[in-house]
Amino acid sequence: MSVEWAVGLPHPAVRHLVARYVGYTQESVTPEVHRGLPSRYVTMIISLAEPIRLLEGAGFGALSTQGMVGGMHVGPALIAQDRFQSGIHLELNPLGVRALLGVSAASLAGEVVELEQFALGSLPDRLRSAPDWASRFSILDTVLTRSVASVDISREVGWAWQSMIGAGGRLRVTSLADEIGWSRRHFGERFRAEVGLSPKQAARVLRFERAAGKLRGGRLDLASLAVECGYYDQAHLSNEWRALAGCSPRTWILEELPFLQDSDVFALDT
C-alpha cells in the first residue's frame, strides 16, 4: 500500500479551535475495515474520492457521505475502506466546537453528523476541485475563519481539560474538582457539557490515546506500556482496548499498525 500525507496548520485565527489539517491519499489499501479510534478530538472527515462508508456497530449507525463530523466517543467507529482513498481529516478542539459549528461537543458525543447540517455541504466539491493540498488547506482557512462565533467557555473546564491532556489522563477527577473548588458532581456536569464526555471517560480516552501513540512508535512490550500509561497491568490495558477499539492490542497491531507506524503524522505531543 502506498500512502501520501500532507499536514497543515490552520490559520492563526482558528488554530485554538482546529489543531491541524491532515490530507491523505492511499492506494492499494488492503484492510477492508478501518477502526476510527477514540481520541481527544472531535473529528471532521472530508472525502475527495468515493463516499465515506461508516458501518453500523459500536453505537454508530450506518452512513454513506462525502463529509461528516464525529463527536467524542468511547468505542470504535468502523469505516469500510476502498482500494483507493483520498481526503482531509480535521482535528477539532471539543471546547471550540460551539464557536466553530454552532453546536456543543456534548450534542455530538457518540454521534456522526453530515456536513450539510452545518451548512458545509459544498465543501467536499470545493476541496476536490483545488489543485493541491496547500490550496485545499487555504479553502478550509477561509471557510472556518468566516464561521467562528464568539462564545463563552468555562476557564475552569478549559484548565482541567488541558491538565488531563498534559498528564495523559492520569489525574484523579476528585483532585481536579478540588483544585478548581467545585464539588465533584458540579465539575462532572460542567465538564461533560463542554467536552462531551464525563471526566472519567475523558481520562480513559487520553490513557488509551497515549498507549496507541506509543504502539505506533514501536513500543510493543504491553506489560511495561500498561504501567507507563496508567493501567493497573497488561490485563487492564487489554480490557480497555477491547472496549475502546473493539479488539485486543495485538489484533490492532496485526491489522493496522503496519500502515501507520512508519509515519510521524500520528505522533502525540504528550
Secondary structure as GFF3:
##gff-version 3
##sequence-region A 1 270
A	DSSP	beta_strand	2	8	.	.	.	ID=ss1
A	DSSP	beta_strand	18	27	.	.	.	ID=ss2
A	DSSP	beta_strand	33	36	.	.	.	ID=ss3
A	DSSP	beta_strand	42	47	.	.	.	ID=ss4
A	DSSP	beta_strand	52	54	.	.	.	ID=ss5
A	DSSP	beta_strand	63	65	.	.	.	ID=ss6
A	DSSP	beta_strand	67	70	.	.	.	ID=ss7
A	DSSP	beta_strand	77	80	.	.	.	ID=ss8
A	DSSP	beta_strand	85	92	.	.	.	ID=ss9
A	DSSP	three_ten_helix	94	96	.	.	.	ID=ss10
A	DSSP	alpha_helix	97	101	.	.	.	ID=ss11
A	DSSP	alpha_helix	105	108	.	.	.	ID=ss12
A	DSSP	beta_strand	112	114	.	.	.	ID=ss13
A	DSSP	three_ten_helix	115	118	.	.	.	ID=ss14
A	DSSP	alpha_helix	123	129	.	.	.	ID=ss15
A	DSSP	alpha_helix	133	147	.	.	.	ID=ss16
A	DSSP	alpha_helix	155	166	.	.	.	ID=ss17
A	DSSP	alpha_helix	173	180	.	.	.	ID=ss18
A	DSSP	alpha_helix	184	195	.	.	.	ID=ss19
A	DSSP	alpha_helix	199	216	.	.	.	ID=ss20
A	DSSP	alpha_helix	222	228	.	.	.	ID=ss21
A	DSSP	alpha_helix	234	245	.	.	.	ID=ss22
A	DSSP	alpha_helix	249	255	.	.	.	ID=ss23
A	DSSP	alpha_helix	257	260	.	.	.	ID=ss24
###
